[in-house]
Amino acid sequence: MVFIPNARITITRGTFLSADDDEADSRMPIAIDIAASLVERTTTVASPETGRSVDVEYVEALVKSNIDVKKGDRVQDQRTGLVYTVDGRTQSAILGVGDIRLKMRLLEA
């Protein structure tokens, strides 16, 4: 699938120990200025507690197949400053290697 980029992103990975010996997310980028297509999506799921339908919002991103991105990485939209965590990563193609599809949720604004 060919996508039209609508954003530039930075990908960060890993953690470090803060001065208080607390584990914190690393801000060290592993990739910067990556072209991506970001699209807000909504899916409906059944709540296990109540059985009622609940709408869950997430962001789907498409990036080129050669980008090093894994589940658990953090993605920052360079234009808005919003930071997302990668909850899922898929890649498929009929012929050749397809683009990478990421399912992400907002971490911080």
C-alpha positions in Angstrom: 0.0 0.0 0.0 1.3 3.5 -0.8 0.5 6.1 1.8 0.6 9.9 1.7 2.6 11.3 4.6 0.8 13.9 6.7 3.3 14.1 9.6 6.9 13.8 10.5 7.7 11.7 13.6 10.5 10.9 16.0 10.8 7.4 17.5 12.2 6.8 21.0 12.9 3.5 22.8 14.1 2.3 26.1 14.2 3.5 29.7 16.8 4.9 32.2 17.1 5.3 35.9 16.4 8.9 37.1 18.3 10.6 39.9 15.6 9.2 42.3 16.3 5.7 41.0 12.9 5.6 39.3 12.6 4.1 35.9 11.7 6.7 33.2 11.2 6.6 29.5 14.2 7.5 27.4 14.0 10.7 25.3 16.9 9.5 23.2 15.7 9.3 19.6 16.4 6.2 17.5 14.9 7.7 14.4 14.1 11.3 13.6 12.2 13.2 10.9 10.4 10.1 9.6 7.6 10.5 7.1 4.3 9.0 8.4 0.6 9.0 7.8 -1.3 9.5 11.1 -5.0 8.8 11.2 -7.4 8.9 14.2 -9.6 5.8 14.5 -12.3 4.6 16.7 -13.3 1.0 17.4 -16.1 -0.4 19.5 -15.4 -3.1 22.1 -17.5 -4.8 24.7 -16.6 -3.9 28.3 -15.8 -7.1 30.2 -17.3 -5.7 33.4 -20.6 -4.4 32.1 -21.0 -6.1 28.7 -21.8 -2.7 27.2 -20.2 -1.4 24.0 -17.4 1.2 24.6 -15.8 3.3 21.9 -12.0 3.3 22.0 -10.0 5.9 20.2 -6.5 5.3 18.9 -4.2 6.5 16.2 -3.0 4.4 13.3 0.3 5.2 11.6 1.8 4.0 8.4 5.6 4.2 7.9 7.9 2.8 5.2 9.0 -0.8 5.6 12.7 0.0 6.4 11.8 1.9 9.6 13.1 0.4 12.9 10.0 0.6 15.1 8.8 -2.0 17.6 5.9 -2.6 20.0 6.5 -0.5 23.1 8.4 2.3 21.3 7.2 5.9 21.7 6.3 8.1 18.7 6.2 11.9 18.8 4.4 13.9 16.2 6.9 16.7 15.5 4.2 19.2 14.5 1.9 18.8 17.5 4.3 17.5 20.1 1.9 14.6 21.0 3.5 11.4 22.2 2.1 8.0 21.5 3.0 4.5 22.6 3.1 1.7 20.0 0.6 -1.0 21.1 0.7 -3.0 17.9 2.8 -3.4 14.7 1.8 -5.3 11.5 3.4 -5.5 8.1 2.1 -7.4 5.1 2.2 -7.3 1.4 1.1 -9.4 -1.5 4.3 -8.7 -3.5 7.4 -7.5 -1.9 7.6 -5.9 1.5 4.7 -3.7 2.6 4.5 -0.6 4.7 4.4 -0.9 8.5 1.1 -0.2 10.2 1.2 0.9 13.8 -1.6 1.0 16.3 -0.9 3.7 18.9 -2.5 5.3 21.9 -1.8 8.8 23.3 0.6 9.0 26.2 1.0 12.7 26.9 0.0 15.9 25.3 
